Amino acid sequence: MDANAPPVELLDLLYEAVSDDSQWPLFMQRVAEHFDSSASFFICGDMAEEAMSFSAQHGIDPALLDSYAKQIQSDPRTALFTQFAGRSFNLAALMEHDPELVERWYASAIYQELFRSCDIEHLMAFLLPDGGARGGALGVFRPPTAKEYSEVELQQFAALAPHLSRAVKQQRQFAQLEEERWAALSILDDLTMGVIICEESTRVLFSNRKAQQIAKKRDGLSLRHGEVWANQQKESDLLRALTQGCVRLAQEGRGMQGQCLSLPRKQSLRPLHLRIMPIWKSRGHLSVPDLKRPVCAIYVTDPDLPQETEIELLQRMFGLTPKEAELLSLLVAGLSVQDSAKRMGSRVETARTHLKSIFAKTVTKGQSELVKLVATSPAWLNHTSSDDRSLTA
């Protein structure tokens, strides 16, 4: 085994910190202790823009790191740092060969204002470049009275570099995925219907704001113990049977159209309307290739809550006029342009003019593409979820 290899415990903490930010302080503490240092720091960001995207530290005031990041371009040692990108260095040993740099450092405002009062002097660090100024740096400090870092310690410290570089890349990937996931899920909060994403057992993975409002009433539908429940056991059993059936058909490639269900309520004569749809690899507009098995989306409509009509929602979604939205809703329902014009009491030529405007506003080139666009929108799901063909529990 390489004598310079980092301790396994230290590496375990590092990779735990990638997915759990709460582990960074402990990792920084262990780094300082392993190298017999009074302080340690890790910064990541765009140094050219003097901005940190992430930092962790031990034995040093976080405000000092923030101030240093903002003033880093005024550090007279910056040019020296960049020469060692990707390598560890003992700053004191390097500066011994440049007395003028030493003099400028101790006379600099950044030293006088930030470092002089912190009782930190000796620095061992390495930089992690990332295709330019953006990157990271890990370092440890010792006070002026302590001995300098040895060559052996420098080699041991350098052995951390590839692991930290890998960890930084993984953390950025995780952060990007998390941002994308929450951006996608936050869109569901804007819908006027409830959306619950669950496993086939009805264990809830996500519920949007409207679904939580409906479930909070515990009338017809509720979210309890992390699962979806109806008022009565038989209704809950039927709901589970439908979700399991949707998943099974999706797995077998025999159906992605979903199921409808109406749940009676005690406080209203009108039931809740549910549409249960599988989410699986083969569903084009909801492609989730990383799923090992299908999950279900349960769309919930409460007819007692103020609801946008399909026409109003089409107006809002695509910026249509009332007449354009009315024509579009009729086309989606399967009517021809001629029949739609007759239903609207308009001339066919007028309907065709409306249709051209709809094509332009929706950036579509034909009726089939237009209908497909609407059929995969919340307006269509809202329409089908209240269909009279729903099963009644």
N, C-alpha and C positions, 0 to 999 in steps of 0.2 A: 504494500500500500504506500502511496506517495506521502512522505512525511509532511509535505506542505499542503496536503488536501484539507479543506475546511472540515471541522467536526460535523458528523452526521446530524447531531442535534441542531446545529446552527442552520444547516441547509433545510432541515425539516421545517423549522420556524419560518424561514424565508418563503418557502413554497406555500405554507399555510397562509402567510400574509397576503399572497397574491389574491386569494379568494376571500380573505377575512381581514379587513383593514384593522381590526382590533388587535391583531397580532404584531403589527409593525413596532409599537413601543417596546414590546418584549424582545423582538429581534434586535432592535437598536441597542438595548441594554446588554444583551448577550455579546454583541459585536464589541462594544466598549470593554466589557469584562475580559473577553478572550484576548484582546490586544493590550490589556493593562492600561486602558485609557480613561481619562476623566469625562470625555464626551464623545458622542458620535452623531453623525448627521447623514441624511440621504435627501437629495433634492432632485426633482425631475421637472423639466419644462423647457421653455424656449429662452435661453440665456440672452440671445440677441435682442429679444423683446423685453428682457428683464422681468419675466413673469414665470412663476412656479405653478405647475399644474398639480404637483403633489410634493409633500415633504414629510419626513419623520425624523425624530431626533431623540437623544438621551443626554441628559446633563448639560443641556444648552437651551437658552430661552428661544422658543419658536419665533418670537418677534424679531430676534437678532437675525435668524435665517431669512425672514421675510424682508427685513431691511437690507441685508446683504444682496439678495436677489435683485432688488431695485437699484443697487449701486454697483453691481458687479463689473460694469464696463469701466468704472473708475479705479478698479483694483489694478495697480501697476504690475501685478504678477500674472494677469490674465494671459498674456502672450506665452508665458512659460507653461501655464496649464495646458494650453491647446497643443503644445508640442508632444504631450504625453497622453493624448486621447487614446483610450483603449489599453493603457498601461498604468500600473501603480507607480507612485513616486513619493519620495521623502522630501518634502518641500525645503526643510532646513538644509539638507545636504546639497540640494540644487542651488540654493541661494548663496551658499558659501563661495561659489565660483563667480559671483556677480555682486561685489560690494556696493556698486552704485544702485542696484535694484533693492538691496537690503536697506540702504539709506532712504530711498524713495518710499519703500513700504512703511517704515516706521514713521515717516513724516506725513504719510497720506491721511486724509480725513477719515477714510474708511477704517484705518487702524485706530486712530485716535478716538473716534466716536463709538466704534463697535467692539473692537477686539481688545483694546488695552485694559478695559475694566473687567474682562471676562476670565482672566487668569488662564488663557489658552494660548499656547505658543507653537508647540511642535505639531505638524500636520502630516498625516499619511493619507493619501487619497488615490482614487482613480476615476477617470471620466469615461462615460459611456456615450459615444457619439451616435447620432441617429440620422445619418444622411445630411448633416448640416449642424446648425447651432442647437437644434433641439436634441436633448439627450438627458443624461443624469450624472450624478456624482455621489460617491460614497466616501466618507472620510472619518477619521478618528483624530482626537486632539489629546495632547498632554500639556500640563502646565509648564511654565518656564523652568521650574526647579527640577523637573523630571529629565531622565535621559532621552536622547534621541532614539527614534525607531531604528532597529538594526536591519541588516540586509536579509536576515532570515525572516524577520517579521514582515518585511516588504514582500518577500516571495509568498509567504502565507496569505498575505492580504490580497495579492494579485490573483491567487487561486479562487477568490470569491467572484472575480469579475465576470467570467462567463455565466455563472449561475445567476448573478444579479441582472445581467443583460437579458437572459432568458425570462427571468421573472418579470422584468419591466414590460417586455413585449406581451407576455401573457396577461398581465394586469391591464394593459391598454386594450387588448382584444376583449377581455371580460367587460371592461367599462363601456366599450363601444356596443357590444351586444346588449348590455343592460339598458343603455340609452335607447337603442333601437326597439327593444322589447317594450319599454315603458312608453315610448312615443306611439307605438302601434296600439297598445292597450288604452292609452289615454284618449284615442279617437273614439273608442267605444263609449266613453263617458258622455260624449256629445249626442248620442243617439236618444231618440224619444222613447225607445223601448228598452226593456231590461235585457241584458245579455249575461248569461252564466256559462262559463266554460268548465266542463267537468269530465271526469272519467266515466266509464260505463257504469260504475257502481254509484254514480251521482256524487262522488267526492269532489268538492269544489276546488278548481284551480284558480279561477278568477271570476269576479262578478263586478259589473259596472255600477255606476251610481244609481241609475234608475232601478236596477234589479234589487239593490240593497234597500231602496225606499219601499218597493213593493213588499219585499220579504220582511221588513221591519214591522209591518202591520200584522203578520202572522195570520193572514186571512186568505186561504186558498193555497198559499205557498210560503215557505219559510226556509231559512238557512240555519240549520242547527247541527252542532257537533261537526262542522266542516262538510256537511252534506245537504242536498236538496230534499225537502220534505213537503208533502201535501198535507191537507187538513186531516184526512183519514188514512189509516194504514193501507186500505185497499187502493186508494188513489196513489199513494207512494209506491206501492208494489207495481201498479200499472206504469207509472213514470219510469221506474227502473227497468221494467220489461221493454219499454220502448227505446230507452237509451241503449240497452244491451242489444236489442234487435238492430238498431242503426249501426252500431259498431260491427256487429257480425256481418251484416250485408256489405258494409264498406270494406271489411277485410277480405271478403270473398269476391269483391268487385262486382256485386250484383245490385248495387243501388246506392245513390248518394242524395236522393231527393228528400229524405227525412220523413218525420211523422208529426202529426198535429194532435193536440190534446187540449181539452177545456176542463178547467178545475173550478167546481162550484165554490161559492163563498157564503159565509154567514151574514156578512154586513152588506151584501149587494145581491140584487137579482141577476146581475150579469156576471158570468164567470171570467176568470183569467184565461187568456188564450196563449197557448204555448206551441212553438214550433221547434222540434228537436232535429238538429242537423249534424251529421258527422263531419269532423275535420280530419282529413287524411291526405296522403301524398297525391292521390289522383284528382283531388279537387282543385282545379286550376287556379281560381282567384284566392284560395286559402291554402296554398301549397306549404306544407310544413314537413320538409324532407327528413328532419332529425327525429320525428316521432317514431317510436318503436311500434306503436299501435294507435289506432284512431282514438280521438277524444270527441266529446259532443259539445255543441253550442246550443244552448236552450234560449230561444228568443221569447220574451214574455211581454205581452201587451195587456195593460189594465184599461178596459174601455171606460172606466169611471174617471180616469185621469185625462186632462186636456191633451188631445192628440192632434198632430198635424194630419190633414187629409193627404192622400197620395198626391193630389194636384198641388197642394201647398208645399209639400216636401220637394216635389220635382222643380217647382219654381225656385226654391231656396238653393237646391243643389246645383242646378245648371243655369240659373239666372234667366229663366224663361218667363214669358208673359203668361197671364192666366189662360188665354186661348191656346198658346203653344203647349202648355202643360196639360191642358185638357185633351188636346189631340194626341200627345205622347202617351197619356194613360190609356186611351182607347186603342192605340196601336199595340201597346204592350198586352192589352187584353185579347188581342187576336183579330181586331177589326182591320179591314183594308182602309186605305185613304178615302175611297169613295164612301164606304159605310160610315166612317168616322165623320166625314163632312156632313152626311145626312143626319147623323145623331146630333151633331152640334148645330144644325140649322144653317150651315154655311155652304158656299159654293165649293166645288172640288178644286177650282183654281186657287181659291183663298187658302184651302187646306194645304195645297202643294207649296204655296208661298210660306206658310207657317213651317212646313216640314224642312224647307231649305234653311230657314233661320235656325231650326233646332239642330240640324246637321252642323252648322257653323259653330253654334254655342257648345255643343257636346263633342266637337272635333271627331265626328263619325262620318262615314262615307256611304252608308246605306242603311236600310231599315233593319236588316238582320243584325248588323253591328250595333245599331242604336238600341234595339230591343234587348240584346244581350247585356249591354251596359246597364240598362235599367233593371233587368232581371237579377243582377248580382248586387243591387244597391239596397240600402235599408228600406227604401220605399216599397220595393217588391216584397221583401221579407215581412214588412209590417202588414202588407195587403194579404199575403198568404197565411200569416199567423192567425188572422181572424176569419179565415175561410169557413163557410158553413159545414164543410166536410170534416171538421175537427172531431176527434173522438171525444166523448163526454164520459168523465169518470163517474 
